[in-house]
Amino acid sequence: MTTLRRSQAERDETTVEIGYALLSACFLAAVVFAAVAGPVAVWDLSPDVERVLLITGASVAGVLGVLRVVHVLWRHAQRDR
């Protein structure tokens, strides 16, 4: 295993990329959650429908957020090669 020394600029670039990945994932998750679970705040729905929308919105938002982070960091790793 070879250890490569990275310059400060490369470390800063990686830090910025991680921050971008997390920020864009949070934004995506918030938009998706609002789109799926938004009707709960607007309309008077039955408790079962509200629960399904909230759980579905949180699940889909969480999965898409994780996928966004993985995608951005994977692209960054591919660029570094």
Gaussian input, Z-matrix of N, CA and C with variables (Angstrom, degrees):
# hf/3-21g

backbone

0 1
 N
 C     1     B1
 C     2     B2     1     A1
 N     3     B3     2     A2     1     D1
 C     4     B4     3     A3     2     D2
 C     5     B5     4     A4     3     D3
 N     6     B6     5     A5     4     D4
 C     7     B7     6     A6     5     D5
 C     8     B8     7     A7     6     D6
 N     9     B9     8     A8     7     D7
 C    10    B10     9     A9     8     D8
 C    11    B11    10    A10     9     D9
 N    12    B12    11    A11    10    D10
 C    13    B13    12    A12    11    D11
 C    14    B14    13    A13    12    D12
 N    15    B15    14    A14    13    D13
 C    16    B16    15    A15    14    D14
 C    17    B17    16    A16    15    D15
 N    18    B18    17    A17    16    D16
 C    19    B19    18    A18    17    D17
 C    20    B20    19    A19    18    D18
 N    21    B21    20    A20    19    D19
 C    22    B22    21    A21    20    D20
 C    23    B23    22    A22    21    D21
 N    24    B24    23    A23    22    D22
 C    25    B25    24    A24    23    D23
 C    26    B26    25    A25    24    D24
 N    27    B27    26    A26    25    D25
 C    28    B28    27    A27    26    D26
 C    29    B29    28    A28    27    D27
 N    30    B30    29    A29    28    D28
 C    31    B31    30    A30    29    D29
 C    32    B32    31    A31    30    D30
 N    33    B33    32    A32    31    D31
 C    34    B34    33    A33    32    D32
 C    35    B35    34    A34    33    D33
 N    36    B36    35    A35    34    D34
 C    37    B37    36    A36    35    D35
 C    38    B38    37    A37    36    D36
 N    39    B39    38    A38    37    D37
 C    40    B40    39    A39    38    D38
 C    41    B41    40    A40    39    D39
 N    42    B42    41    A41    40    D40
 C    43    B43    42    A42    41    D41
 C    44    B44    43    A43    42    D42
 N    45    B45    44    A44    43    D43
 C    46    B46    45    A45    44    D44
 C    47    B47    46    A46    45    D45
 N    48    B48    47    A47    46    D46
 C    49    B49    48    A48    47    D47
 C    50    B50    49    A49    48    D48
 N    51    B51    50    A50    49    D49
 C    52    B52    51    A51    50    D50
 C    53    B53    52    A52    51    D51
 N    54    B54    53    A53    52    D52
 C    55    B55    54    A54    53    D53
 C    56    B56    55    A55    54    D54
 N    57    B57    56    A56    55    D55
 C    58    B58    57    A57    56    D56
 C    59    B59    58    A58    57    D57
 N    60    B60    59    A59    58    D58
 C    61    B61    60    A60    59    D59
 C    62    B62    61    A61    60    D60
 N    63    B63    62    A62    61    D61
 C    64    B64    63    A63    62    D62
 C    65    B65    64    A64    63    D63
 N    66    B66    65    A65    64    D64
 C    67    B67    66    A66    65    D65
 C    68    B68    67    A67    66    D66
 N    69    B69    68    A68    67    D67
 C    70    B70    69    A69    68    D68
 C    71    B71    70    A70    69    D69
 N    72    B72    71    A71    70    D70
 C    73    B73    72    A72    71    D71
 C    74    B74    73    A73    72    D72
 N    75    B75    74    A74    73    D73
 C    76    B76    75    A75    74    D74
 C    77    B77    76    A76    75    D75
 N    78    B78    77    A77    76    D76
 C    79    B79    78    A78    77    D77
 C    80    B80    79    A79    78    D78
 N    81    B81    80    A80    79    D79
 C    82    B82    81    A81    80    D80
 C    83    B83    82    A82    81    D81
 N    84    B84    83    A83    82    D82
 C    85    B85    84    A84    83    D83
 C    86    B86    85    A85    84    D84
 N    87    B87    86    A86    85    D85
 C    88    B88    87    A87    86    D86
 C    89    B89    88    A88    87    D87
 N    90    B90    89    A89    88    D88
 C    91    B91    90    A90    89    D89
 C    92    B92    91    A91    90    D90
 N    93    B93    92    A92    91    D91
 C    94    B94    93    A93    92    D92
 C    95    B95    94    A94    93    D93
 N    96    B96    95    A95    94    D94
 C    97    B97    96    A96    95    D95
 C    98    B98    97    A97    96    D96
 N    99    B99    98    A98    97    D97
 C   100   B100    99    A99    98    D98
 C   101   B101   100   A100    99    D99
 N   102   B102   101   A101   100   D100
 C   103   B103   102   A102   101   D101
 C   104   B104   103   A103   102   D102
 N   105   B105   104   A104   103   D103
 C   106   B106   105   A105   104   D104
 C   107   B107   106   A106   105   D105
 N   108   B108   107   A107   106   D106
 C   109   B109   108   A108   107   D107
 C   110   B110   109   A109   108   D108
 N   111   B111   110   A110   109   D109
 C   112   B112   111   A111   110   D110
 C   113   B113   112   A112   111   D111
 N   114   B114   113   A113   112   D112
 C   115   B115   114   A114   113   D113
 C   116   B116   115   A115   114   D114
 N   117   B117   116   A116   115   D115
 C   118   B118   117   A117   116   D116
 C   119   B119   118   A118   117   D117
 N   120   B120   119   A119   118   D118
 C   121   B121   120   A120   119   D119
 C   122   B122   121   A121   120   D120
 N   123   B123   122   A122   121   D121
 C   124   B124   123   A123   122   D122
 C   125   B125   124   A124   123   D123
 N   126   B126   125   A125   124   D124
 C   127   B127   126   A126   125   D125
 C   128   B128   127   A127   126   D126
 N   129   B129   128   A128   127   D127
 C   130   B130   129   A129   128   D128
 C   131   B131   130   A130   129   D129
 N   132   B132   131   A131   130   D130
 C   133   B133   132   A132   131   D131
 C   134   B134   133   A133   132   D132
 N   135   B135   134   A134   133   D133
 C   136   B136   135   A135   134   D134
 C   137   B137   136   A136   135   D135
 N   138   B138   137   A137   136   D136
 C   139   B139   138   A138   137   D137
 C   140   B140   139   A139   138   D138
 N   141   B141   140   A140   139   D139
 C   142   B142   141   A141   140   D140
 C   143   B143   142   A142   141   D141
 N   144   B144   143   A143   142   D142
 C   145   B145   144   A144   143   D143
 C   146   B146   145   A145   144   D144
 N   147   B147   146   A146   145   D145
 C   148   B148   147   A147   146   D146
 C   149   B149   148   A148   147   D147
 N   150   B150   149   A149   148   D148
 C   151   B151   150   A150   149   D149
 C   152   B152   151   A151   150   D150
 N   153   B153   152   A152   151   D151
 C   154   B154   153   A153   152   D152
 C   155   B155   154   A154   153   D153
 N   156   B156   155   A155   154   D154
 C   157   B157   156   A156   155   D155
 C   158   B158   157   A157   156   D156
 N   159   B159   158   A158   157   D157
 C   160   B160   159   A159   158   D158
 C   161   B161   160   A160   159   D159
 N   162   B162   161   A161   160   D160
 C   163   B163   162   A162   161   D161
 C   164   B164   163   A163   162   D162
 N   165   B165   164   A164   163   D163
 C   166   B166   165   A165   164   D164
 C   167   B167   166   A166   165   D165
 N   168   B168   167   A167   166   D166
 C   169   B169   168   A168   167   D167
 C   170   B170   169   A169   168   D168
 N   171   B171   170   A170   169   D169
 C   172   B172   171   A171   170   D170
 C   173   B173   172   A172   171   D171
 N   174   B174   173   A173   172   D172
 C   175   B175   174   A174   173   D173
 C   176   B176   175   A175   174   D174
 N   177   B177   176   A176   175   D175
 C   178   B178   177   A177   176   D176
 C   179   B179   178   A178   177   D177
 N   180   B180   179   A179   178   D178
 C   181   B181   180   A180   179   D179
 C   182   B182   181   A181   180   D180
 N   183   B183   182   A182   181   D181
 C   184   B184   183   A183   182   D182
 C   185   B185   184   A184   183   D183
 N   186   B186   185   A185   184   D184
 C   187   B187   186   A186   185   D185
 C   188   B188   187   A187   186   D186
 N   189   B189   188   A188   187   D187
 C   190   B190   189   A189   188   D188
 C   191   B191   190   A190   189   D189
 N   192   B192   191   A191   190   D190
 C   193   B193   192   A192   191   D191
 C   194   B194   193   A193   192   D192
 N   195   B195   194   A194   193   D193
 C   196   B196   195   A195   194   D194
 C   197   B197   196   A196   195   D195
 N   198   B198   197   A197   196   D196
 C   199   B199   198   A198   197   D197
 C   200   B200   199   A199   198   D198
 N   201   B201   200   A200   199   D199
 C   202   B202   201   A201   200   D200
 C   203   B203   202   A202   201   D201
 N   204   B204   203   A203   202   D202
 C   205   B205   204   A204   203   D203
 C   206   B206   205   A205   204   D204
 N   207   B207   206   A206   205   D205
 C   208   B208   207   A207   206   D206
 C   209   B209   208   A208   207   D207
 N   210   B210   209   A209   208   D208
 C   211   B211   210   A210   209   D209
 C   212   B212   211   A211   210   D210
 N   213   B213   212   A212   211   D211
 C   214   B214   213   A213   212   D212
 C   215   B215   214   A214   213   D213
 N   216   B216   215   A215   214   D214
 C   217   B217   216   A216   215   D215
 C   218   B218   217   A217   216   D216
 N   219   B219   218   A218   217   D217
 C   220   B220   219   A219   218   D218
 C   221   B221   220   A220   219   D219
 N   222   B222   221   A221   220   D220
 C   223   B223   222   A222   221   D221
 C   224   B224   223   A223   222   D222
 N   225   B225   224   A224   223   D223
 C   226   B226   225   A225   224   D224
 C   227   B227   226   A226   225   D225
 N   228   B228   227   A227   226   D226
 C   229   B229   228   A228   227   D227
 C   230   B230   229   A229   228   D228
 N   231   B231   230   A230   229   D229
 C   232   B232   231   A231   230   D230
 C   233   B233   232   A232   231   D231
 N   234   B234   233   A233   232   D232
 C   235   B235   234   A234   233   D233
 C   236   B236   235   A235   234   D234
 N   237   B237   236   A236   235   D235
 C   238   B238   237   A237   236   D236
 C   239   B239   238   A238   237   D237
 N   240   B240   239   A239   238   D238
 C   241   B241   240   A240   239   D239
 C   242   B242   241   A241   240   D240

   B1=1.4416
   B2=1.5176
   B3=1.2904
   B4=1.4524
   B5=1.5219
   B6=1.3108
   B7=1.4669
   B8=1.5170
   B9=1.2965
   B10=1.4580
   B11=1.5159
   B12=1.2966
   B13=1.4628
   B14=1.5194
   B15=1.2995
   B16=1.4571
   B17=1.5142
   B18=1.3038
   B19=1.4581
   B20=1.5306
   B21=1.3062
   B22=1.4626
   B23=1.5235
   B24=1.3171
   B25=1.4705
   B26=1.5234
   B27=1.3277
   B28=1.4749
   B29=1.5174
   B30=1.3253
   B31=1.4697
   B32=1.5225
   B33=1.3292
   B34=1.4655
   B35=1.5244
   B36=1.3297
   B37=1.4625
   B38=1.5307
   B39=1.3218
   B40=1.4624
   B41=1.5269
   B42=1.3157
   B43=1.4715
   B44=1.5233
   B45=1.3221
   B46=1.4669
   B47=1.5210
   B48=1.3178
   B49=1.4686
   B50=1.5290
   B51=1.3181
   B52=1.4709
   B53=1.5242
   B54=1.3250
   B55=1.4704
   B56=1.5141
   B57=1.3334
   B58=1.4674
   B59=1.5181
   B60=1.3188
   B61=1.4668
   B62=1.5285
   B63=1.3143
   B64=1.4593
   B65=1.5248
   B66=1.3185
   B67=1.4634
   B68=1.5261
   B69=1.3246
   B70=1.4672
   B71=1.5219
   B72=1.3352
   B73=1.4675
   B74=1.5263
   B75=1.3202
   B76=1.4702
   B77=1.5254
   B78=1.3190
   B79=1.4663
   B80=1.5228
   B81=1.3316
   B82=1.4606
   B83=1.5285
   B84=1.3203
   B85=1.4602
   B86=1.5273
   B87=1.3238
   B88=1.4655
   B89=1.5239
   B90=1.3178
   B91=1.4664
   B92=1.5193
   B93=1.3217
   B94=1.4682
   B95=1.5219
   B96=1.3284
   B97=1.4628
   B98=1.5238
   B99=1.3312
   B100=1.4716
   B101=1.5252
   B102=1.3209
   B103=1.4628
   B104=1.5306
   B105=1.3250
   B106=1.4741
   B107=1.5230
   B108=1.3258
   B109=1.4640
   B110=1.5250
   B111=1.3054
   B112=1.4602
   B113=1.5127
   B114=1.3244
   B115=1.4668
   B116=1.5338
   B117=1.3319
   B118=1.4665
   B119=1.5280
   B120=1.3178
   B121=1.4625
   B122=1.5211
   B123=1.3337
   B124=1.4572
   B125=1.5232
   B126=1.3269
   B127=1.4561
   B128=1.5150
   B129=1.3083
   B130=1.4571
   B131=1.5276
   B132=1.3089
   B133=1.4608
   B134=1.5224
   B135=1.3133
   B136=1.4702
   B137=1.5315
   B138=1.3144
   B139=1.4741
   B140=1.5314
   B141=1.3227
   B142=1.4656
   B143=1.5275
   B144=1.3235
   B145=1.4619
   B146=1.5264
   B147=1.3362
   B148=1.4613
   B149=1.5176
   B150=1.3236
   B151=1.4598
   B152=1.5222
   B153=1.3334
   B154=1.4668
   B155=1.5204
   B156=1.3343
   B157=1.4615
   B158=1.5296
   B159=1.3161
   B160=1.4626
   B161=1.5293
   B162=1.3312
   B163=1.4629
   B164=1.5277
   B165=1.3218
   B166=1.4645
   B167=1.5235
   B168=1.3298
   B169=1.4605
   B170=1.5222
   B171=1.3275
   B172=1.4670
   B173=1.5273
   B174=1.3175
   B175=1.4687
   B176=1.5254
   B177=1.3156
   B178=1.4688
   B179=1.5262
   B180=1.3225
   B181=1.4655
   B182=1.5242
   B183=1.3094
   B184=1.4630
   B185=1.5194
   B186=1.3198
   B187=1.4659
   B188=1.5235
   B189=1.3304
   B190=1.4656
   B191=1.5295
   B192=1.3141
   B193=1.4654
   B194=1.5217
   B195=1.3148
   B196=1.4689
   B197=1.5232
   B198=1.3280
   B199=1.4585
   B200=1.5300
   B201=1.3279
   B202=1.4632
   B203=1.5314
   B204=1.3266
   B205=1.4619
   B206=1.5233
   B207=1.3268
   B208=1.4677
   B209=1.5260
   B210=1.3263
   B211=1.4621
   B212=1.5348
   B213=1.3233
   B214=1.4673
   B215=1.5261
   B216=1.3304
   B217=1.4597
   B218=1.5262
   B219=1.3145
   B220=1.4555
   B221=1.5334
   B222=1.3411
   B223=1.4668
   B224=1.5194
   B225=1.3182
   B226=1.4568
   B227=1.5259
   B228=1.3052
   B229=1.4677
   B230=1.5270
   B231=1.3361
   B232=1.4481
   B233=1.5250
   B234=1.3274
   B235=1.4568
   B236=1.5132
   B237=1.3409
   B238=1.4653
   B239=1.5230
   B240=1.3094
   B241=1.4653
   B242=1.4553
   A1=108.68
   A2=116.05
   A3=121.96
   A4=109.16
   A5=115.15
   A6=118.51
   A7=108.24
   A8=115.15
   A9=120.93
   A10=109.39
   A11=116.10
   A12=119.80
   A13=107.83
   A14=115.22
   A15=120.68
   A16=109.22
   A17=115.01
   A18=119.29
   A19=109.46
   A20=114.78
   A21=119.67
   A22=110.93
   A23=117.14
   A24=121.04
   A25=110.93
   A26=117.16
   A27=120.20
   A28=111.14
   A29=116.70
   A30=119.52
   A31=110.86
   A32=116.79
   A33=120.55
   A34=110.99
   A35=116.40
   A36=120.53
   A37=111.26
   A38=116.30
   A39=120.34
   A40=110.71
   A41=116.80
   A42=120.53
   A43=111.10
   A44=116.44
   A45=120.56
   A46=110.30
   A47=117.30
   A48=121.09
   A49=110.93
   A50=117.26
   A51=120.63
   A52=110.17
   A53=116.75
   A54=120.22
   A55=111.62
   A56=116.48
   A57=120.41
   A58=110.60
   A59=117.11
   A60=120.72
   A61=110.52
   A62=117.08
   A63=120.37
   A64=112.26
   A65=116.39
   A66=119.92
   A67=111.45
   A68=116.75
   A69=118.77
   A70=111.27
   A71=117.59
   A72=120.46
   A73=110.76
   A74=116.96
   A75=120.09
   A76=111.08
   A77=116.47
   A78=120.00
   A79=110.57
   A80=116.95
   A81=121.08
   A82=110.82
   A83=116.65
   A84=120.36
   A85=111.37
   A86=117.21
   A87=120.75
   A88=111.46
   A89=116.86
   A90=120.38
   A91=110.59
   A92=117.05
   A93=120.36
   A94=110.16
   A95=117.69
   A96=119.92
   A97=110.76
   A98=116.79
   A99=120.20
   A100=111.23
   A101=116.65
   A102=119.46
   A103=111.57
   A104=115.96
   A105=119.08
   A106=111.25
   A107=117.78
   A108=120.86
   A109=112.94
   A110=118.10
   A111=121.57
   A112=115.27
   A113=118.61
   A114=118.66
   A115=114.25
   A116=117.30
   A117=120.23
   A118=109.87
   A119=117.25
   A120=120.93
   A121=112.39
   A122=117.28
   A123=120.84
   A124=112.29
   A125=116.55
   A126=120.62
   A127=111.88
   A128=115.11
   A129=121.69
   A130=107.92
   A131=115.81
   A132=121.32
   A133=109.65
   A134=115.07
   A135=118.59
   A136=109.10
   A137=117.55
   A138=120.89
   A139=112.93
   A140=117.40
   A141=119.89
   A142=111.39
   A143=116.84
   A144=120.86
   A145=109.89
   A146=116.66
   A147=120.04
   A148=111.08
   A149=116.80
   A150=121.64
   A151=110.95
   A152=116.49
   A153=120.39
   A154=110.97
   A155=116.96
   A156=119.84
   A157=111.86
   A158=117.54
   A159=120.52
   A160=111.60
   A161=116.70
   A162=120.15
   A163=110.52
   A164=116.38
   A165=120.21
   A166=110.82
   A167=116.76
   A168=120.64
   A169=112.03
   A170=116.72
   A171=119.97
   A172=111.41
   A173=116.54
   A174=120.13
   A175=111.40
   A176=116.28
   A177=120.46
   A178=109.93
   A179=117.20
   A180=120.30
   A181=110.88
   A182=117.53
   A183=120.78
   A184=112.61
   A185=115.70
   A186=119.76
   A187=111.12
   A188=116.99
   A189=119.56
   A190=111.70
   A191=117.24
   A192=120.10
   A193=111.88
   A194=116.36
   A195=120.42
   A196=110.49
   A197=116.72
   A198=119.80
   A199=111.60
   A200=117.27
   A201=120.72
   A202=110.68
   A203=116.93
   A204=120.32
   A205=110.62
   A206=116.16
   A207=120.60
   A208=110.18
   A209=116.73
   A210=120.59
   A211=111.75
   A212=116.61
   A213=120.01
   A214=110.56
   A215=117.25
   A216=119.38
   A217=111.52
   A218=117.82
   A219=120.94
   A220=110.11
   A221=115.95
   A222=119.86
   A223=111.24
   A224=116.53
   A225=120.39
   A226=110.63
   A227=117.18
   A228=121.02
   A229=111.14
   A230=117.06
   A231=120.76
   A232=111.57
   A233=116.94
   A234=122.22
   A235=111.91
   A236=116.36
   A237=120.67
   A238=112.87
   A239=117.27
   A240=119.54
   A241=112.24
   D1=127.68
   D2=-179.15
   D3=-101.37
   D4=133.01
   D5=176.28
   D6=-99.59
   D7=123.08
   D8=178.81
   D9=-100.69
   D10=134.22
   D11=176.40
   D12=-85.41
   D13=128.65
   D14=178.45
   D15=-99.67
   D16=145.18
   D17=177.75
   D18=-75.20
   D19=165.94
   D20=178.35
   D21=-61.20
   D22=-36.87
   D23=179.40
   D24=-64.07
   D25=-39.53
   D26=178.59
   D27=-68.00
   D28=-38.96
   D29=177.53
   D30=-66.74
   D31=-40.72
   D32=177.26
   D33=-63.43
   D34=-41.00
   D35=178.65
   D36=-60.84
   D37=-41.54
   D38=178.58
   D39=-66.49
   D40=-40.10
   D41=178.31
   D42=-62.58
   D43=-44.37
   D44=178.40
   D45=-63.51
   D46=-40.35
   D47=-179.78
   D48=-64.75
   D49=-39.73
   D50=176.94
   D51=-64.73
   D52=-43.31
   D53=177.71
   D54=-61.70
   D55=-42.84
   D56=177.84
   D57=-62.70
   D58=-42.97
   D59=-179.71
   D60=-60.64
   D61=-45.22
   D62=-179.29
   D63=-68.38
   D64=-42.62
   D65=-179.40
   D66=-65.56
   D67=-45.33
   D68=-179.95
   D69=-68.09
   D70=-31.98
   D71=176.89
   D72=-67.84
   D73=-40.89
   D74=177.68
   D75=-64.37
   D76=-41.68
   D77=178.54
   D78=-63.61
   D79=-46.15
   D80=178.70
   D81=-60.44
   D82=-45.05
   D83=-179.79
   D84=-62.56
   D85=-40.64
   D86=179.37
   D87=-64.95
   D88=-42.42
   D89=179.99
   D90=-66.10
   D91=-43.95
   D92=-179.55
   D93=-66.01
   D94=-43.56
   D95=178.79
   D96=-61.42
   D97=-43.50
   D98=179.32
   D99=-63.81
   D100=-37.00
   D101=-179.15
   D102=-69.48
   D103=-39.69
   D104=-177.09
   D105=-82.15
   D106=-45.16
   D107=-174.82
   D108=-95.48
   D109=-2.43
   D110=-179.36
   D111=-56.79
   D112=-39.81
   D113=179.47
   D114=-58.19
   D115=-23.03
   D116=178.20
   D117=-63.07
   D118=-37.42
   D119=-178.53
   D120=-79.36
   D121=-21.56
   D122=-174.25
   D123=-95.47
   D124=-46.25
   D125=-174.20
   D126=-108.23
   D127=158.86
   D128=176.34
   D129=-89.83
   D130=98.38
   D131=-177.16
   D132=-106.82
   D133=164.68
   D134=177.57
   D135=-68.25
   D136=153.55
   D137=-178.55
   D138=-57.95
   D139=-35.27
   D140=179.49
   D141=-66.32
   D142=-42.97
   D143=179.30
   D144=-66.38
   D145=-41.25
   D146=177.91
   D147=-59.63
   D148=-45.10
   D149=-179.61
   D150=-62.41
   D151=-43.58
   D152=179.19
   D153=-63.06
   D154=-44.47
   D155=179.75
   D156=-63.81
   D157=-42.33
   D158=-179.99
   D159=-66.01
   D160=-44.25
   D161=179.70
   D162=-66.62
   D163=-43.39
   D164=178.90
   D165=-63.32
   D166=-45.75
   D167=179.55
   D168=-60.69
   D169=-44.57
   D170=179.64
   D171=-66.19
   D172=-40.43
   D173=-179.14
   D174=-66.10
   D175=-49.83
   D176=-178.74
   D177=-64.15
   D178=-41.95
   D179=179.75
   D180=-63.67
   D181=-41.47
   D182=178.97
   D183=-64.21
   D184=-45.36
   D185=179.75
   D186=-64.35
   D187=-45.57
   D188=179.77
   D189=-66.24
   D190=-34.39
   D191=176.52
   D192=-63.26
   D193=-45.06
   D194=177.88
   D195=-64.12
   D196=-43.77
   D197=178.66
   D198=-61.58
   D199=-36.68
   D200=178.87
   D201=-64.43
   D202=-44.83
   D203=178.84
   D204=-60.92
   D205=-46.64
   D206=-179.68
   D207=-61.32
   D208=-44.29
   D209=-178.16
   D210=-62.35
   D211=-47.15
   D212=-177.71
   D213=-65.13
   D214=-44.24
   D215=-178.30
   D216=-71.25
   D217=-32.42
   D218=176.65
   D219=-64.90
   D220=-45.36
   D221=177.31
   D222=-60.36
   D223=-40.02
   D224=179.11
   D225=-64.21
   D226=-42.16
   D227=178.85
   D228=-64.70
   D229=-37.52
   D230=179.11
   D231=-67.51
   D232=-36.44
   D233=177.62
   D234=-65.95
   D235=-34.13
   D236=-177.75
   D237=-71.09
   D238=-20.62
   D239=-177.72
   D240=-75.13

